[in-house]
Amino acid sequence: MRFLINFWKRSFPEDFYLNKLLRVSVSTTVWSTCAKALGFIIPLIVASKFGVNLKTDLFFFVYGVILYLASIVARSYENNIVPVISKIRSEDQNKISAFLDKLLMFSLVAASLAVLVLVIFAQPIFSLITRFPAGSMGYLLRLFAEISPFLVFLIMSSILNGLFNAYNQFWLPAISPGIRALVCITVIFLLGKKIGIHAVILGYVLGEAVVFFLFLFIAAKKNIYHPKIVFRLDKELRDFLKIISFQIVSMVAIGLNPVVDQTMASWLNIGSVSILQYAEKLYQIPVVFILSGFIVVILSRWSE
């Protein structure tokens, strides 16, 4: 117990903890809570506008698969880029832009190729693991192709998300889910009657694209990062990719449960996948809100 107390005091001196760490953690949690609350509204809007049917089942299944794949890489990027940028800042701050240029371009190319491969091999994989009604595979593949760009934008946004956290600019990453949700909700209400469930997919893709370009704009305005097109897989980038590869492998198994749940729900009656998705949001609320602010602030502090 004494060891833990001493460790805490060394990590967080009393004046820092009382005057900054706690204040920033609470404010970040509040911003993140408000932003993510909008995201939790989207399934409720989908339920009220589109109900529970085969199309909502197919949408929630492809969304779950894409979100699972994107979250694995995005979380690994976001968690590991903070200490890396903190280290570069301590050595030579001018090297940050060069590192981010290489990382963003590599991630864009790799994620785009991964999306292409996923779309090509989606049919045999989905035919093997799902049991949606006969004749629905074509529509399932169409929805999967439409939502696949969301994966690319989410991965790219996670890199800039980590950049802002490393610079203790926690407010923008905290409110970014709310920005995405607002765009998505707006698209649903504007186009929901015309294009149906496709409006939800379009809203998610446009929402994440807005977040990414907003990150770029604010980073340039604050003189944190000015993007350039550079593709170079040098030792520095390879070392970073090697580090995150270990976490990606571990998260493949950890994050697989929701996809397995939705896959098994596809074996049941029509509407089961949708009902499962609506129910999952309820228990996720306290977990997401508790971890939303304190973890990112503490990670940045320890990295420094």
Helices and strands as residue ranges (DSSP letters): H 2-11, H 14-16, I 17-21, H 22-50, H 54-91, H 95-129, H 137-166, H 171-195, H 198-221, H 235-254, H 257-265, H 272-303
